[in-house]
Amino acid sequence: MKKSEDRPAAGKKRVLSGMRPTGPLHLGHLLGALSNWVRLQDEYECFYMVADWHALMSEYAEPAPVRGYVRGIVADWLAAGLDPERSAIFLQSEVPEHAELHLVLSMFTPLPWLERCPTYKEQLQEITGRDLMTYGFLGYPVLQAADILLYRAECVPVGKDQLPHLELTREIARRFNNFTREIFPEPSALLARAPKLPGLDNRKMSKSYGNYISLSDPPEQVVKKVRTMITDPARVRLRDPGHPEVCNVFNYHGIFSPGEIGEIEKLCRSAGIGCTACKDRLSAKLTELLEPLQRRRAEWIEGDRIERVLAEGAARARAAAVETMREVKNALGW
């Protein structure tokens, strides 16, 4: 097979990742994705997109709020340390080649590949109150594959739950290459190195459940939310010894107060601290963590700084996307 004429810039492999603008970002995003994205900038050529087309998967009936979340998400990214000089930060819909490649790849993707995707049924159960029996929802992994392959990304930062989607991307790339010529690399997973953070109610942290602390929550809101967290159900009175191994607040302390976890465990087991005081201690730690991030966020959100970052990022993304689509069309004989 003829090798592709174009590859990412010499010296660095390409990375592509994104987030859907369906709500404010929360602590789970910070630990699970953003912190990792920031580290990747030192080693890779990074493309980070606000996946607004993907948001329509679940929000097509009421899409107006999607646009309202875009600026805040990008401000959070920048406040967390993403650098627009080192990473292309852009809005998915501002690069029309995403939709174009999605259409092309949908012609090559067998229907059973989509129906077997394990996250399909999981998300049908998780996202309630919406009719998701649509082609867009079933074909979501094909658009995700188009996002990755459009930049010929060689690496994709994912959690374990996203590995089936990435494997499907590899299969789609392989199938297209076999039918035409080798254009797309088969991307590898960069598993995020992050502790698992459950929601405030000990379920999976999710915008759908509303069980999260937003990166933009003010201190009083952090206190209010932390005080709703589930603790040791067997500890009824203040003098009762606690069982920190079953307490979600203790789990959070292990992540956000690692240097104090031994002391907190001892106080809990000896009834030396009450659940409310333990929660307030966690609130103070989370507020301390969020304060500098929120200060930087406020600076980025001023004026048209976000719009300029997105415009510059889209220009860089389109340069790569246009070249890929040129080769795709050539391979198809278009």
Secondary structure as the mmCIF struct_conf table of DSSP 4:
data_model
#
loop_
_struct_conf.conf_type_id
_struct_conf.id
_struct_conf.beg_label_comp_id
_struct_conf.beg_label_asym_id
_struct_conf.beg_label_seq_id
_struct_conf.end_label_comp_id
_struct_conf.end_label_asym_id
_struct_conf.end_label_seq_id
HELX_LH_PP_P HELX_LH_PP_P1 LYS A 2 SER A 4
BEND BEND1 GLU A 5 GLU A 5
BEND BEND2 PRO A 8 PRO A 8
HELX_LH_PP_P HELX_LH_PP_P2 ALA A 9 ALA A 9
TURN_TY1_P TURN_TY1_P1 ALA A 10 GLY A 11
BEND BEND3 LYS A 12 LYS A 12
STRN STRN1 ARG A 14 MET A 19
BEND BEND4 THR A 22 GLY A 23
STRN STRN2 HIS A 26 HIS A 26
HELX_RH_AL_P HELX_RH_AL_P1 LEU A 27 HIS A 29
HELX_RH_PI_P HELX_RH_PI_P1 LEU A 30 LEU A 34
HELX_RH_AL_P HELX_RH_AL_P2 SER A 35 LEU A 40
TURN_TY1_P TURN_TY1_P2 GLN A 41 GLU A 43
BEND BEND5 TYR A 44 TYR A 44
STRN STRN3 GLU A 45 VAL A 50
HELX_RH_AL_P HELX_RH_AL_P3 ASP A 52 GLU A 59
TURN_TY1_P TURN_TY1_P3 TYR A 60 ALA A 61
BEND BEND6 GLU A 62 GLU A 62
HELX_RH_AL_P HELX_RH_AL_P4 ALA A 64 ALA A 80
TURN_TY1_P TURN_TY1_P4 GLY A 81 GLY A 81
TURN_TY1_P TURN_TY1_P5 PRO A 84 ARG A 86
STRN STRN4 SER A 87 LEU A 91
HELX_RH_3T_P HELX_RH_3T_P1 GLN A 92 GLU A 94
BEND BEND7 VAL A 95 VAL A 95
TURN_TY1_P TURN_TY1_P6 PRO A 96 PRO A 96
HELX_RH_AL_P HELX_RH_AL_P5 GLU A 97 PHE A 108
BEND BEND8 THR A 109 THR A 109
HELX_RH_AL_P HELX_RH_AL_P6 LEU A 111 GLU A 115
TURN_TY1_P TURN_TY1_P7 ARG A 116 ARG A 116
HELX_RH_AL_P HELX_RH_AL_P7 PRO A 118 GLU A 126
BEND BEND9 ILE A 127 ILE A 127
BEND BEND10 GLY A 129 ARG A 130
BEND BEND11 THR A 134 THR A 134
HELX_RH_AL_P HELX_RH_AL_P8 TYR A 135 LEU A 138
TURN_TY1_P TURN_TY1_P8 GLY A 139 GLY A 139
HELX_RH_AL_P HELX_RH_AL_P9 TYR A 140 LEU A 150
TURN_TY1_P TURN_TY1_P9 TYR A 151 ARG A 152
BEND BEND12 GLU A 154 GLU A 154
STRN STRN5 CYS A 155 VAL A 158
HELX_RH_3T_P HELX_RH_3T_P2 LYS A 160 GLN A 162
HELX_RH_AL_P HELX_RH_AL_P10 LEU A 163 PHE A 179
BEND BEND13 THR A 180 THR A 180
BEND BEND14 GLU A 182 GLU A 182
HELX_LH_PP_P HELX_LH_PP_P3 PRO A 187 PRO A 187
STRN STRN6 SER A 188 LEU A 191
STRN STRN7 PRO A 198 PRO A 198
TURN_TY1_P TURN_TY1_P10 LEU A 200 ASP A 201
BEND BEND15 ASN A 202 ARG A 203
STRN STRN8 LYS A 204 LYS A 204
TURN_TY1_P TURN_TY1_P11 LYS A 207 GLY A 210
BEND BEND16 TYR A 212 TYR A 212
STRN STRN9 SER A 214 SER A 214
TURN_TY1_P TURN_TY1_P12 LEU A 215 SER A 216
HELX_RH_AL_P HELX_RH_AL_P11 PRO A 219 VAL A 226
TURN_TY1_P TURN_TY1_P13 ARG A 227 THR A 228
BEND BEND17 MET A 229 MET A 229
TURN_TY1_P TURN_TY1_P14 PRO A 233 ALA A 234
BEND BEND18 ARG A 237 ARG A 237
TURN_TY1_P TURN_TY1_P15 LEU A 238 ARG A 239
BEND BEND19 ASP A 240 ASP A 240
HELX_LH_PP_P HELX_LH_PP_P4 PRO A 241 GLY A 242
HELX_RH_3T_P HELX_RH_3T_P3 PRO A 244 VAL A 246
HELX_RH_AL_P HELX_RH_AL_P12 ASN A 248 PHE A 256
HELX_RH_3T_P HELX_RH_3T_P4 PRO A 258 GLU A 260
HELX_RH_AL_P HELX_RH_AL_P13 ILE A 261 ARG A 269
TURN_TY1_P TURN_TY1_P16 SER A 270 ALA A 271
BEND BEND20 ILE A 273 ILE A 273
HELX_RH_AL_P HELX_RH_AL_P14 CYS A 275 ILE A 301
BEND BEND21 GLU A 302 GLU A 302
TURN_TY1_P TURN_TY1_P17 GLY A 303 ASP A 304
HELX_RH_AL_P HELX_RH_AL_P15 ARG A 305 LEU A 332
TURN_TY1_P TURN_TY1_P18 GLY A 333 GLY A 333
#
